[in-house]
């Protein structure tokens, strides 16, 4: 079940929302939300519900053991991390590892496996690990109530595509959250904006993206390659940030506050800044639980660069069990190191240079994120960098793959990914933006967004979320 499905919008969400208004006591409401969260996950993959329940029970048990046994708490932490990474590794990386071995050693007898990837396993595993690691660090007491920890890990707004919520940020809200009409209204507002991002922009450019990337690179012109890359850059941002907006909005509707996950990353002036703005919850997780424990930037320049390489290797691997994802992660790590070596100081001298450089890096990076092989990625990027050499296509014409709807959606996407927001922070325009928020014109606009989104969904518009596969 996805947030932008008719089942969720017309059945699941209204039912759980109304029942949560009737049941006002936080403890009883928690049980209600837990039941519906488990139903939400089981809707598409009932078998893997047991996997998530096992993960919850394992982390709850190790949490209690860590708190009760000071002498052995490090052992219990290690066992818990092994358990979590073991589950993640088996379901997400077994196929990848065996396939890599077969390619490197074609004569070896390596079994062929087809292990299905449970939806959201990377997200709920990282949340569970953050709970146990911070508990080991003494940042809070163990959660004695199994059902409350289960709600934290399985809460349906952030269950299958984030944001990755750390327990320390939500511990008090589990029993002491405040649910006001203002917060509910703010949540509905945020949800509709997210729905519009996903359905009106991401979905409309997605069909053209699929057609373009389905072409053999040999049949791509330079213009086609750039069009595919730019449209996918818009698709993935509006897909993922739209989902995060909906998740944050849903959380508010039920009294929870989740931290922001995106902060207009495409207006960044460096790749370091890009990663402070893109998928903030994942960047924070790797910073808190990998980069800093490795020593961060406290043990000299060489060690800092090594730590960056490790973090971005793992970041790429987290996104998918494929070498193109690993390459994408290391690619970003390379530019992070280049900026630390001194290029970052040059970028600060020219906003124009910084903006162009950063945009080129992440747009080219998204090509490797989207393709199915590293070779395909290099072929497309080669055409992007040398477009004058590739002007003729033996495949379909660009106009047949990119229609008027796509062009309009892309134009709206470019304007809305930070440019418009920056304009309305200038001078008197600040007052216009302030008056717009929670105004009648905004309510009319949101109603129109909701209506058009429903209309598109009713017409069976392309609708899956990109990050569900991670």
Secondary structure, DSSP 4 states (H G I P E B T S, - for coil): --TTSHHIIIIIHHHHHHHHHH--SHHHHHHHHHHHHHHHHHTT-HHHHHHHHHHHHHHHHHHHHHHH-GGGHHHHHHHHHHHHHHHHHHHHHHHHHHHHHHHH-TTS------PPPPTTHHHHHHHHHHHHHHHHTTSS-----HHHHHHHHH-GGGTTT-----HHHHTTHHHH----HHHHHHHHHHHHHHHHIIIIIIHHHHHHHHHHHHS-GGG--HHHHHHHHHHHHHHHHHHHHHHHHHHHHHHHHTT--PPP--S-GGG-SSHHHHHHHSSHHHHHHHIIIIITTTTTTSS-HHHHHHHHHHHHHHHHHHH-SSHHHHHHHHHHHHHHHHIIIIIHHHHTT-HHHHHHHHHHHHHHHHHHHHSSSHHHHHHHHHHHHTGGG----SS--HHHHS-HHHHHHHHHHHIIIIIHHHHTTSTTHHHHHHHHTTSHHHHHHHHHHHHHHHHHHHTT-----GGGG-
